[in-house]
Amino acid sequence: MISSKANPKIKNIIKLQKGSERRRQGLTPVEGLREIERALRAGWDADSLFYCQEITGKKIETLLPLLGPKCQTELLTEGVYNHIAYRDGSDGILALFRPKTLSINEIKLSSNPLVVILEAVEKPGNFGAVLRTTDAAGVDAVIICDPLADVLNPNVIRSSLGCIFSQQVVATSSEQAIEWLKKNNIKILATSLIASKDYLTADFTLPSAIVMGTESTGLSDQWINASHENILIEMMGIADSLNVSVAAAVVVFEAIRQRKQRSGKI
């Protein structure tokens, strides 16, 4: 049992709070029973698992059969676990994973793909919330272009409830994403206030990419110029924009509604 905060393994977990250290070591901390289980079921390799029996109780028993033979398990005192915990109300379980990475050319598309693209995402909580929407809607892939935040930030994993593990998520440049979309004959629908049409009048039934920018600056000219259609959500109050995760949910599920209607499922 590890009972000292000065233990090298504990000190290293604290180091991994920095994105630069996560990238250098090739390790991603994942906290919480649900999130860890989803990572394991998605084929991520756990390097080590740390838990506090006083906090987790018998919950740990559901994870142990899923761990690979190379995963080291460490029992911690409650004080030490609380020292490394990323969030309040934790399950008392934290694992370090070797992340699975995917390049844009490795994305597997359905016969009629629906893709969500986020340009310059900057708030991990918003990104995580979008991932919950795209998981629920069953989109083919989520592409993060020129991200301003670490895609595997613990706050992204937490706010996505581990849905980041169930999807094809790729980080790349806008240039590469646009080239890939053209290569795969996917229509680009950019959310913009410039020369835009109501999203309810857009056709999402063909291969489509819904592109969203930041709340502060919107999409870059690069995406506006590359788009086949600019779309907007009509605002009827004093607010001039929606949170990007809310806007993504509104547009994505309109696309799903249209596709179901076309196939006769509604």
Backbone as a ProteinNet text record, in pm:
[ID]
protein_1_A
[PRIMARY]
MISSKANPKIKNIIKLQKGSERRRQGLTPVEGLREIERALRAGWDADSLFYCQEITGKKIETLLPLLGPKCQTELLTEGVYNHIAYRDGSDGILALFRPKTLSINEIKLSSNPLVVILEAVEKPGNFGAVLRTTDAAGVDAVIICDPLADVLNPNVIRSSLGCIFSQQVVATSSEQAIEWLKKNNIKILATSLIASKDYLTADFTLPSAIVMGTESTGLSDQWINASHENILIEMMGIADSLNVSVAAAVVVFEAIRQRKQRSGKI
[TERTIARY]
84.9	0	88.1	50.9	123.7	57.6	136.5	82.3	150.6	242.8	316.6	295.1	268.3	253.5	386.1	496	628.4	669.6	585.1	615.7	635	738.9	766.4	647.5	570.9	455.8	348.2	331.2	232.9	278.3	405.1	458.7	447.4	459.2	449.4	305.8	208.7	68.8	39.5	95.6	78	141.2	256.6	321.3	231.8	156.3	73	-48.8	-63.4	-167	-134.3	-7.4	35.4	31.6	-25.9	-36.3	98.4	197.8	331.3	390	363.6	415	339.2	210.3	132.7	184.6	211.8	263.2	403	486.8	624.4	628	542.8	543.7	452.9	365.4	272.2	172.8	129.1	35.4	-82.6	-200.7	-321.8	-391.8	-407.7	-481.6	-631.9	-695.2	-841.1	-894.1	-987	-1039.2	-1187.3	-1227.2	-1367.4	-1394.2	-1479.5	-1511.2	-1567.7	-1667.3	-1731.5	-1632.9	-1555.3	-1461.8	-1352.6	-1298.7	-1192.8	-1246.9	-1364.9	-1424	-1447.6	-1493.1	-1516.3	-1386	-1280	-1150.1	-1101.1	-1115.3	-1071.4	-1151.2	-1282.5	-1367.1	-1342.3	-1286.3	-1252.5	-1113.9	-1048	-918.5	-798.1	-816.7	-702.2	-626.1	-494.4	-409.6	-381.1	-418.9	-391.2	-249.4	-172.8	-35.5	-33.3	-116.8	-122.4	-255.5	-297.6	-424.8	-403.3	-456.3	-441.6	-580.8	-599.1	-731.8	-722.7	-829	-840.9	-959.7	-933.5	-1038.3	-1147.8	-1108.7	-1207.6	-1309.2	-1267.3	-1356.9	-1432.1	-1360.5	-1420.3	-1500.2	-1467	-1538.5	-1523.9	-1635.1	-1631.5	-1633	-1639.9	-1643.9	-1521.1	-1408.5	-1284.4	-1293.7	-1378	-1387.8	-1439.4	-1517.2	-1568.1	-1460.8	-1356.9	-1251.4	-1140.2	-1110.6	-993.7	-992.7	-1105.8	-1102.2	-1073.6	-1092.7	-1072	-928	-850.5	-713	-623.1	-530.3	-434.1	-330.6	-257.6	-159.7	-43.5	-19.1	93	55.3	-71.5	-116.3	-84.2	-14	19.4	-92.3	-127.4	-230.1	-165.6	-207.1	-151.3	-265	-258.1	-355	-303.2	-390.6	-351.3	-432.7	-373.5	-450.7	-545.2	-646.3	-743.7	-678.8	-587.6	-520.8	-438.8	-368.6	-286.7	-375.6	-485.5	-573.2	-633.8	-677.7	-736.2	-635	-507.8	-401.4	-390.1	-415	-400.2	-531.6	-644.8	-775.9	-791.6	-848.4	-871.7	-1005.5	-1093.9	-1227.9	-1284.3	-1384.9	-1455.6	-1553.6	-1586.5	-1682.4	-1631.9	-1503.9	-1443.2	-1483.3	-1471.8	-1495.3	-1377.4	-1269.7	-1151.6	-1066	-1079.7	-1003.5	-946.6	-818.5	-751.9	-655.5	-659	-569.8	-489.2	-370.8	-286.8	-289.9	-325.1	-340.4	-238.6	-204.7	-130.8	-235.3	-246.3	-356.3	-346.4	-463.8	-472.9	-493.5	-410.3	-423	-468.6	-536.7	-592.2	-559.5	-513.6	-489.7	-614.5	-625.1	-745.7	-767.6	-659.1	-672.8	-707.7	-710.7	-749.6	-897.4	-966.5	-1108.6	-1186.1	-1272.1	-1358.9	-1496.9	-1542.8	-1668.4	-1779.2	-1901	-2017	-2050.8	-2154.2	-2192.2	-2247	-2300	-2351.4	-2303.9	-2177.9	-2116.6	-2172.6	-2170.7	-2199.3	-2082.3	-2015.5	-1894.1	-1914.1	-1860.4	-1861.7	-1718.5	-1700.5	-1567.5	-1571	-1475.6	-1461.9	-1329.4	-1336.1	-1213.2	-1170	-1042.9	-981.4	-1058.7	-1098.2	-1169.5	-1079.2	-1135.4	-1051.3	-1095	-1220.3	-1269.7	-1294	-1216.1	-1231.3	-1373.1	-1441.6	-1577.3	-1672.4	-1658.2	-1742.6	-1713.9	-1587	-1547.6	-1605	-1593.7	-1647.2	-1797	-1867.3	-2012.7	-2050.1	-1974.1	-1998.7	-1981.1	-1881.7	-1856.9	-1972.5	-2039.7	-2158.4	-2268.7	-2282.2	-2382.4	-2348.4	-2223.4	-2186	-2192.1	-2164.6	-2179.2	-2326.4	-2412.6	-2555.8	-2613.5	-2563.4	-2616	-2553	-2443.9	-2378.3	-2309.3	-2249.7	-2178.3	-2055.1	-2007.7	-1894.7	-1763.7	-1739.9	-1612.4	-1624.2	-1536	-1522.6	-1379.7	-1367.4	-1235.5	-1211.5	-1101.4	-1063.7	-952.2	-980.3	-882.5	-812.5	-681.4	-600	-644.8	-649	-702.6	-617.7	-687.1	-619.8	-613	-684.1	-683.5	-637.9	-580	-535.2	-657	-658.6	-772.5	-795.5	-688.1	-699.9	-686.8	-721.9	-726.2	-821.3	-783.1	-872.9	-1012.7	-1023.9	-1155.8	-1239.9	-1174.3	-1246.4	-1302.2	-1217.8	-1259.6	-1374.5	-1362.8	-1465.1	-1596.1	-1591.7	-1715.3	-1780.5	-1701.9	-1760	-1815.1	-1793.1	-1833.5	-1771	-1652	-1581.9	-1626.2	-1716.5	-1763	-1652.8	-1544.7	-1432.1	-1372.9	-1389.7	-1330.9	-1414.1	-1540.6	-1629.9	-1631.1	-1556.9	-1567.8	-1433.7	-1442.5	-1323.6	-1299	-1199.2	-1166	-1025.8	-1014.5	-887	-854.2	-730.1	-681.6	-591.6	-618.8	-540.9	-549.8	-493.4	-500.6	-625.1	-667.5	-782.1	-753.2	-630.7	-593.9	-612.4	-562.7	-573.7	-718.9	-796.1	-936.7	-1014.6	-993.7	-1064.5	-1027.1	-901.1	-855.2	-919.9	-926.6	-985.9	-1134.6	-1205.8	-1348.8	-1373.9	-1294.1	-1309.9	-1281.3	-1178.1	-1140.1	-1252.2	-1326.6	-1432.6	-1571.8	-1575.8	-1701.2	-1803.2	-1756	-1841.4	-1871.3	-1999.3	-2041.1	-2007.8	-1954.2	-1915.9	-2026	-2084.4	-2185.2	-2126.8	-2093.8	-2026.2	-2125.3	-2121.2	-2207	-2145.3	-2220.3	-2166.5	-2279.9	-2251.5	-2349.1	-2338.6	-2238.7	-2211.2	-2282.3	-2369	-2439.8	-2495	-2565.1	-2608.3	-2757.9	-2797	-2937.1	-2974	-3101.3	-3149	-3112.2	-3056.1	-3013.4	-3128.9	-3250.7	-3367.2	-3396.6	-3341.5	-3363.5	-3247.3	-3143.1	-3027.6	-3056.2	-2991.6	-3008.9	-2890.3	-2918	-2813.5	-2821.3	-2904.5	-2927.7	-2815.1	-2732.3	-2617.5	-2493.7	-2382.2	-2259.9	-2228.6	-2221.5	-2213.9	-2114.1	-2054.1	-1967.8	-2022.7	-2056.5	-2104.1	-1983.7	-1952.9	-1830.9	-1868.7	-1808.3	-1838.8	-1709.5	-1717.7	-1602.4	-1621.3	-1537.9	-1546.6	-1658.6	-1708.2	-1814.2	-1764.6	-1637.9	-1585.2	-1557.7	-1499.8	-1458.8	-1526.3	-1596.6	-1659.5	-1556.9	-1595.7	-1507	-1411.9	-1297.1	-1199.9	-1248.1	-1190	-1223.1	-1191.6	-1093.4	-1055.8	-1173.4	-1247.8	-1362.8	-1481.6	-1501.3	-1611.3	-1593	-1471.8	-1444.2	-1454.8	-1428.3	-1431.4	-1570.7	-1661.5	-1792.4	-1879.7	-1966.6	-2066.2	-2190.1	-2219.6	-2330.7	-2294.3	-2335.2	-2323.7	-2461.4	-2466.3	-2593.7	-2590.3	-2708	-2716	-2840.5	-2837.6	-2954	-3013.3	-3136.1	-3197.5	-3212.5	-3167.5	-3174.5	-3291.5	-3381.8	-3503.3	-3503.6	-3399.7	-3391.8	-3279.5	-3228	-3120.6	-2982.9	-2972.4	-2843.3	-2809.8	-2680.9	-2641.7	-2572.6	-2560.4	-2497.1	-2535.1	-2515.1	-2535	-2399.9	-2395.6	-2278.3	-2254.2	-2128.8	-2097.8	-2150.2	-2152.1	-2202.9	-2353.4	-2424.3	-2569	-2597.4	-2524.8	-2543.8	-2515.8	-2411.8	-2379.8	-2493.4	-2551.3	-2661.4	-2782	-2813.8	-2929	-2912.9	-2797.7	-2777.2	-2759.9	-2683.5	-2659.4	-2789.6	-2875	-2997.7	-3100.6	-3088.6	-3168.8	-3121.5	-2990.4	-2937.6	-2987	-2987.7	-3035.9	-3184.7	-3262	-3406.3	-3431.7	-3358.7	-3376.9	-3342.3	-3236.7	-3193.8	-3293.6	-3347.2	-3447.8	-3575.4	-3612.8	-3732.7	-3715.9	-3600.2	-3574.6	-3577.2	-3529.6	-3526.5	-3658.5	-3754	-3884.5	-3891.1	-3790.8	-3789	-3873.4	-3916.3	-4008.3	-4118.2
-120.2	0	124.7	220.6	347.3	443.5	488.9	575.7	711.8	735.4	861.9	939.3	1068.1	1154.1	1174.8	1141.3	1157.7	1037	935.6	817.7	861	810.4	852.4	834.1	727.9	705	810.5	849.1	952.2	1087.6	1118.7	1244.2	1250.6	1135.2	1134	1158.7	1106.7	1132.9	1282.4	1348.3	1493.3	1563.5	1515.7	1573.4	1563	1453.4	1428.1	1519.9	1609.5	1711.1	1810.9	1815.1	1903.8	1829.3	1894.6	1833.3	1799	1884.5	1858.4	1731.2	1706.4	1585.4	1462.5	1474.6	1361.8	1322.5	1422.5	1393.3	1334.5	1385.6	1335.7	1190.4	1155.5	1018.8	923.9	980.4	895.3	828.2	901.2	847.1	943.2	886.7	965.4	918.9	1006.2	968.3	963.6	858.6	845.7	810.8	892.2	871.9	835.5	742.3	705	566.7	492	355.7	351.9	434.4	431.5	466.6	572.6	617	513.6	454.8	354.4	231	188	69.4	93.7	212.8	242.9	246.8	296.2	296.5	154.1	69	-69.8	-143.3	-122.4	-191.5	-139.5	-18.3	37.1	-7.1	-88.8	-142.9	-61.5	35.9	110	23.5	34.4	-45.1	33.1	-26.7	35.7	1.8	104.9	86.9	55.9	127.1	107.3	159.7	104	143.4	167.9	279.1	319.1	330.4	273.2	279.4	283.4	336.5	343.6	258	153.1	59.3	126.3	221.2	289.6	367.2	417.8	496.4	407.8	317.9	241.2	120.1	65.4	-53.6	-168.7	-230.7	-347.1	-309.6	-180.1	-138.1	-185.6	-192.3	-231.4	-371.5	-455.4	-594.8	-606.5	-509.1	-516.3	-481.1	-409.6	-369.1	-471.9	-539.1	-627.5	-728.2	-791.9	-888.9	-824.4	-693.4	-625.2	-579.3	-576.9	-528	-630.2	-580.9	-668.9	-719.4	-823.4	-882.7	-790.3	-689.9	-599.4	-478.7	-465.4	-350.5	-371.4	-275.8	-281.7	-216.7	-276.9	-218.4	-176.7	-60.4	-5.2	37.3	-8.2	30.1	154.4	255.8	381.7	406.6	480.4	528	638	668.8	768.9	905.7	939.6	1068.6	1082.4	977	980.1	985.3	908.5	911.5	1050.4	1110.6	1244.4	1346.1	1317.5	1405.1	1399.8	1283.6	1270.2	1284.6	1287.1	1290.6	1417.1	1400.2	1512.1	1579.8	1514.9	1569.4	1534	1607.9	1577.5	1463.1	1391	1281.8	1168.5	1142	1037.4	899.1	802.1	662	600.4	677.1	623.9	536.5	554.1	473.6	564.9	552	628.4	536.5	541.4	456.8	541.8	495.6	557.6	469.3	529.1	454.5	497.9	403.8	433.9	469.8	595.8	635.8	574.1	544.4	500.8	625.1	641.8	757.9	713.1	803.2	773.4	888.5	857.7	962.9	979	1090.4	1118.7	1017.2	965.2	868.2	728.1	710.3	581.3	576.8	688.5	691.7	596.8	516.7	426.5	490.8	507.2	575.5	478.3	513.8	437.3	472.8	412	439.4	580.7	639.1	775.9	850.2	891	943.6	1077.5	1092.2	1219.9	1246.8	1358.4	1392.6	1526.9	1540.8	1668.6	1719.2	1845.8	1906.8	2029	2037.4	2151.9	2220.2	2349.2	2423.5	2499.8	2485.6	2562.8	2550.3	2427.4	2407.7	2450	2525.7	2582.1	2545.7	2503.6	2470.2	2319.7	2250	2104.2	2060.4	2137.2	2100	2100.7	2201.4	2208.7	2092.5	2062.4	1952.4	1820.8	1799.1	1676.9	1665	1778.4	1778.4	1747.2	1799.1	1767	1616.8	1557.7	1414.4	1329.4	1376	1304	1308	1422.5	1435.6	1346.4	1350.8	1273.1	1123	1082.8	942	902.3	986.7	956.7	951.3	1036	1042.9	939.3	878.9	777.4	833.9	953.4	1010	925.4	937.2	853.9	891.9	1022.2	1066.8	1210.6	1245.3	1382.9	1426.7	1534.7	1584.4	1719.3	1727.8	1849.9	1916.3	2035	2103.7	2214.9	2212.1	2315.7	2341.5	2236.2	2251.9	2344.3	2422.8	2509.8	2442.8	2331.3	2255.2	2113.2	2049.4	1911.1	1821.1	1746.4	1659.6	1557	1512.1	1412	1474	1599.7	1664.8	1587.3	1563.7	1491.2	1551.8	1683.3	1746.2	1709.1	1681.5	1633.8	1494.4	1408.5	1271.7	1272.7	1355.2	1361.5	1416.1	1528.2	1589.4	1507.9	1423	1335.5	1207.1	1188.1	1064.6	941.6	960.4	848.7	821.7	906.4	885.3	910	973.4	993.7	860.6	757.5	627.8	548	583.1	504.6	551.3	657.3	719.9	733.6	760.8	792.5	943.3	977.5	1117.8	1144.5	1245.3	1275.9	1423.4	1452.9	1591.2	1612.4	1717.8	1744.2	1892.5	1931.4	2071.1	2092.3	2215	2246	2210.8	2235.9	2205.4	2056.2	1971.5	1826.8	1781.3	1840.5	1801.9	1837.9	1956.1	1998.9	1910	1880.1	1791.6	1653.6	1601.6	1469.7	1469.1	1574.7	1584.2	1586.2	1662.9	1668.2	1532.4	1466.8	1335.3	1234.5	1246	1150.3	1201.1	1310.4	1364.9	1391.5	1454.5	1489	1638.6	1671.5	1811.3	1882.9	2003.8	2083.7	2184.4	2174.1	2269.8	2345.5	2470.9	2551.9	2639.3	2634	2722.1	2861.8	2957.3	3092.4	3192.2	3317.3	3424.4	3489.6	3449.3	3512.7	3436.8	3505.7	3448.6	3310.4	3301.1	3170.1	3149.2	3021.7	2982.7	2911.5	2911.1	2842.8	2695	2642	2501	2406.2	2447.6	2362.3	2344.6	2431.8	2421	2352.1	2319.4	2251.5	2102.3	2040	1896.7	1821.2	1743.3	1664.8	1516.5	1483	1341.1	1277.8	1360.2	1309.3	1314.3	1252.9	1260.3	1404.4	1428.9	1567	1582.2	1700.8	1739.6	1868.5	1866.2	1985	2047.8	2171.9	2237.5	2351.1	2351.3	2452.9	2516.4	2646	2718.2	2755.9	2844.2	2888	2990.4	3004.3	3101.5	3244.8	3267.7	3404.5	3455.3	3372.1	3418.3	3345.1	3234.8	3159.6	3085.1	3053.8	2980.5	3074.3	3022.1	3098.7	3111	3205.5	3224.2	3098.4	3024.1	2902.5	2806.1	2790.4	2700.6	2764.3	2892.7	2961.1	2949.1	2967	2959.9	2817.8	2720.1	2580.5	2519.3	2584.3	2524.5	2524.2	2423.9	2418.6	2500.9	2503.5	2583.3	2638.1	2762.7	2818.8	2812.8	2764	2747.5	2819.8	2852.9	2917	2870.3	2886.9	2862.5	2999.5	3020.3	3151	3180.9	3298	3340.6	3437.2	3406.1	3486.3	3575.1	3565.4	3647.2	3747.7	3790.1	3890.4	3827.1	3695.8	3627.8	3617.2	3633.8	3626.4	3496	3405	3276.3	3175.2	3048.6	2939.3	2881.2	2816.9	2738.2	2637.5	2616.7	2531.1	2388.9	2339.3	2203.6	2196.4	2302.9	2308.5	2321	2409.7	2427.9	2298.3	2228.1	2101.3	2001.1	1994.7	1901.6	1935.1	2063.8	2107	2065.5	2095.5	2068.9	1919.3	1851.1	1708.2	1628.9	1658.6	1580.3	1620.1	1739.3	1770.1	1683.6	1665.7	1578.3	1434.7	1387.2	1251.7	1240.7	1345.1	1343.8	1332.8	1412.2	1408.6	1271.2	1212.3	1082.6	972.2	978.5	880.5	897.7	1022.5	1048.9	998.3	1019.4	974.7	822.3	755.5	608.8	545.9	632.2	580.9	531.9	568.7	522.6	611.4	728.1	812.1	861.9
0	0	0	-84.4	-87.7	11.2	108	213	217.9	124.9	125.5	-3.9	9.9	-106.9	-178.6	-110	-169	-252.2	-259.5	-341.1	-486.7	-554.4	-693.1	-787.8	-769.9	-857.5	-834.8	-710.7	-679.2	-733.5	-715.8	-766.5	-919.2	-983.9	-1129.8	-1175.4	-1102.5	-1138.6	-1130.5	-1031.5	-1019.7	-1140.2	-1185	-1302.9	-1425.8	-1434.7	-1551.7	-1560.3	-1464.7	-1475.5	-1586.2	-1627	-1734.8	-1868.4	-1968.7	-2100.7	-2160.5	-2139.5	-2194.7	-2136.7	-2007.1	-1943.4	-1992.2	-2014.8	-2068.5	-2205.4	-2287.9	-2421.7	-2415.6	-2326.1	-2315.8	-2272.6	-2176.2	-2123.1	-2201.3	-2283.5	-2356	-2263.4	-2160.9	-2063.4	-2046.4	-2031.3	-2010	-1883.2	-1783.6	-1662.7	-1691.2	-1642.5	-1654.5	-1516.2	-1467.4	-1333.3	-1338.8	-1253.1	-1243.3	-1300.9	-1233.9	-1275.6	-1416.7	-1445.6	-1576.9	-1687.8	-1667.2	-1769.2	-1794.2	-1687.5	-1702.4	-1773	-1734.1	-1798	-1947	-1982.1	-2123.2	-2202.3	-2139.5	-2206.4	-2229.3	-2129.8	-2142.3	-2248.9	-2251.1	-2349.4	-2491	-2501.9	-2632.8	-2679.6	-2598.8	-2639.1	-2597.9	-2508.9	-2458.1	-2358.5	-2360.6	-2271.3	-2143.2	-2029.3	-1899.6	-1857	-1827.2	-1780.7	-1631.4	-1555.2	-1410.2	-1358.2	-1244.7	-1184.3	-1035.9	-986.5	-847.1	-785.4	-668.5	-607.8	-455.8	-397.4	-252.5	-211.1	-135.1	-96.2	-13.7	71	155.6	72.5	-42.6	-127.6	-226.2	-291	-400.4	-355.6	-239.9	-193.7	-291.6	-327.7	-416.7	-564.8	-595.2	-736	-813.4	-744.8	-811	-869.4	-811.5	-855.5	-997.9	-1044.1	-1181.1	-1284.4	-1241.2	-1333.8	-1346.5	-1238.5	-1237.6	-1351.8	-1387.4	-1498.1	-1633.9	-1644.3	-1772.6	-1792.2	-1685.3	-1693.9	-1762.3	-1841.9	-1906.7	-1807.2	-1842.6	-1750.7	-1716.4	-1799.1	-1775.2	-1689.1	-1657.3	-1578.9	-1431.4	-1374	-1231.9	-1150.7	-1038.8	-951.8	-820.4	-772.5	-649.4	-556.5	-431.9	-330.1	-258.5	-242.4	-180.1	-54.3	37.2	151.5	103.4	180.9	139.4	122.4	212.5	203.5	76.9	38.8	-81.7	-206.1	-203.6	-321.4	-340.3	-234	-244.8	-297	-274.2	-322.7	-474.9	-534.5	-679.8	-754.5	-682.6	-747.1	-832	-950.6	-1041.2	-1015.1	-943	-926.7	-790.6	-748.7	-625.1	-650.3	-546.8	-560.4	-646.3	-640.3	-722.5	-675.1	-766.6	-731.8	-656.7	-644.7	-577.5	-666.7	-798.6	-894.3	-1001.2	-1028.8	-1133.6	-1206.6	-1339	-1419.1	-1515.4	-1547.2	-1648.5	-1772.7	-1885.6	-2010.2	-2114.6	-2202.3	-2323.2	-2429.1	-2468.3	-2557.1	-2696	-2750.4	-2889.2	-2974.9	-3073.9	-3161.3	-3299.7	-3367.4	-3499	-3591.7	-3711.9	-3811.1	-3896.8	-3963.4	-4039.6	-4151.1	-4206.9	-4315.9	-4267.2	-4134.6	-4077.9	-4037.9	-4054.4	-4019.8	-4110.6	-4049.8	-4125.6	-4136.5	-4259.8	-4285.5	-4323	-4284.5	-4326.1	-4470.9	-4525.9	-4664.2	-4682	-4575.4	-4580.3	-4456.1	-4456.2	-4333.6	-4286.7	-4155	-4088.6	-3995.4	-4017.3	-3943.8	-3874.5	-3755.2	-3685	-3675.3	-3708.9	-3705.6	-3615.1	-3524.8	-3435.6	-3465.4	-3495.4	-3521.8	-3397.6	-3363.4	-3254.4	-3123.9	-3089.5	-2962.8	-2847.9	-2752.4	-2647.8	-2506.7	-2487.9	-2355	-2345.4	-2262.7	-2252.6	-2218.2	-2132.3	-2094.3	-2212.5	-2300	-2419.9	-2514.1	-2531.6	-2619.7	-2567.3	-2437.6	-2379.9	-2398.2	-2383.4	-2400.9	-2545.5	-2640.5	-2781.7	-2805	-2742.6	-2760.6	-2707.2	-2604.6	-2555.7	-2661.2	-2727.1	-2833.4	-2952.4	-2997.9	-3116.3	-3089.3	-2966.7	-2930.2	-2935.9	-2877.4	-2875.3	-3016.2	-3105.1	-3241.2	-3333.7	-3290.8	-3372.8	-3495.5	-3483.8	-3598.7	-3629.2	-3752	-3794.1	-3725.9	-3714.7	-3658.4	-3609.7	-3517.6	-3469.5	-3499.4	-3574.5	-3613.6	-3547.1	-3474.6	-3404.9	-3485.1	-3536.2	-3619.7	-3543	-3547.7	-3483.7	-3339.9	-3256.7	-3120.8	-3034.2	-2952.6	-2856	-2719.1	-2703.5	-2578.5	-2607.5	-2507.9	-2519.3	-2538.1	-2646.9	-2677	-2566.4	-2501.4	-2395.1	-2256.5	-2245.2	-2115.5	-2023.5	-1897.3	-1806	-1797	-1815.6	-1812.8	-1934.5	-2047.2	-2165.5	-2137.7	-2082.5	-2052.4	-1952	-1850	-1746.4	-1801.4	-1874.7	-1923	-2034.1	-2100.2	-2203.1	-2142.7	-2011.6	-1941.4	-2006.1	-2060.3	-2123.4	-2265.2	-2320.5	-2458.1	-2560.9	-2520.1	-2611.5	-2655.5	-2573.9	-2605.2	-2704.9	-2720	-2805.1	-2949.4	-2979.7	-3110.5	-3180.9	-3311.1	-3389.4	-3373.9	-3294.9	-3268.2	-3321.8	-3405.1	-3471.2	-3453.5	-3424.9	-3422	-3543.2	-3618.2	-3738.4	-3772	-3883.5	-3927	-4012.2	-4022.3	-4108.1	-4253.2	-4297.5	-4435.1	-4464.9	-4376	-4397.2	-4391.8	-4301.5	-4288.6	-4413.9	-4466.4	-4587.6	-4705.5	-4717.9	-4825.3	-4813.2	-4691	-4667	-4698.8	-4661.5	-4690.2	-4840.6	-4912.6	-5058.5	-5121.1	-5072.7	-5124.9	-5106.6	-4995.5	-4965.1	-5004.9	-5082.1	-5133.9	-5022.9	-4916.8	-4803.7	-4808	-4809.3	-4815.7	-4685.5	-4697.8	-4580.7	-4551.1	-4432	-4386.4	-4268	-4291	-4189.7	-4115.5	-3984.3	-3904	-3903.6	-3956.3	-3972.9	-3983.4	-3949.7	-3965.8	-4102.6	-4180.7	-4309.8	-4421.6	-4493.9	-4609.2	-4577.3	-4464.6	-4415.9	-4434.4	-4436.9	-4443.6	-4314.5	-4281.5	-4162.1	-4169.7	-4063	-4063.2	-4091.5	-4061.8	-4085.5	-4234.1	-4317.6	-4461.3	-4533.2	-4460.8	-4520.3	-4535	-4631.4	-4657	-4596.8	-4491.7	-4425.8	-4463.4	-4560.1	-4589	-4670.5	-4733	-4807.9	-4718.1	-4758	-4677	-4637.3	-4507.3	-4459	-4345.9	-4340.7	-4228.9	-4170.1	-4043	-3972.6	-3903.9	-3941.8	-3893	-3799.7	-3681.3	-3581.2	-3530.1	-3501.7	-3450.1	-3304.7	-3256.9	-3118	-3103.2	-2979.8	-2953.9	-2970.9	-2942.1	-2944.2	-3085	-3169.9	-3302.8	-3417.7	-3389.1	-3496.4	-3580.9	-3703.4	-3793	-3866.7	-3903	-3980.9	-4125.5	-4197.5	-4339.4	-4420.1	-4375.2	-4446.7	-4458.3	-4348.6	-4350.5	-4422.5	-4404.7	-4473.8	-4624.8	-4670.6	-4813.9	-4868.2	-4783.3	-4829	-4821.6	-4751.5	-4727.6	-4853.4	-4859.5	-4966.1	-4927.8	-4796.7	-4746.4	-4609.2	-4584.4	-4449.9	-4384.6	-4261.9	-4193.1	-4058.5	-4008.3	-3877.9	-3804	-3673.1	-3588.3	-3557.1	-3596.8	-3576.9	-3427.9	-3387.3	-3248.6	-3232.7	-3142	-3127.8	-3003	-2922.5	-2802.5	-2812.6	-2697.7	-2698.3	-2713.7	-2688.1	-2704	-2852.3	-2885.1	-3025.3	-3060.9	-2962	-2990.6	-2884.6	-2918.1	-2824.1	-2786.1	-2670.4	-2635.1	-2747	-2784.4	-2899.5	-2880.7	-2757	-2735.7	-2757.1	-2719.8	-2742.9	-2892.4	-2959.6	-3103.1	-3178.7	-3137.5	-3203.4	-3187.3	-3068.1	-3043.7	-3130.1	-3140.9	-3220.2	-3365.9	-3424.1	-3566.7	-3593.6	-3510	-3531.7	-3527.3	-3431.4	-3422.7	-3528.4	-3586.7	-3704.4	-3820.9	-3832.9	-3937.7	-3919.5	-3795.6	-3768.1	-3799.6	-3763.9	-3792.6	-3942.3	-4020.8	-4166	-4222.5	-4173.4	-4225.4	-4188.9	-4069.4	-4029.8	-4112.4	-4134.4	-4213.6	-4356.1	-4411.8	-4549.1	-4559.5	-4456.5	-4459.7	-4415.4	-4376.8	-4336.4	-4192.9	-4112	-3973.3	-3881.7	-3931.6	-3855.4	-3949.2
[MASK]
++++++++++++++++++++++++++++++++++++++++++++++++++++++++++++++++++++++++++++++++++++++++++++++++++++++++++++++++++++++++++++++++++++++++++++++++++++++++++++++++++++++++++++++++++++++++++++++++++++++++++++++++++++++++++++++++++++++++++++++++++++++++++++++++++++++++++

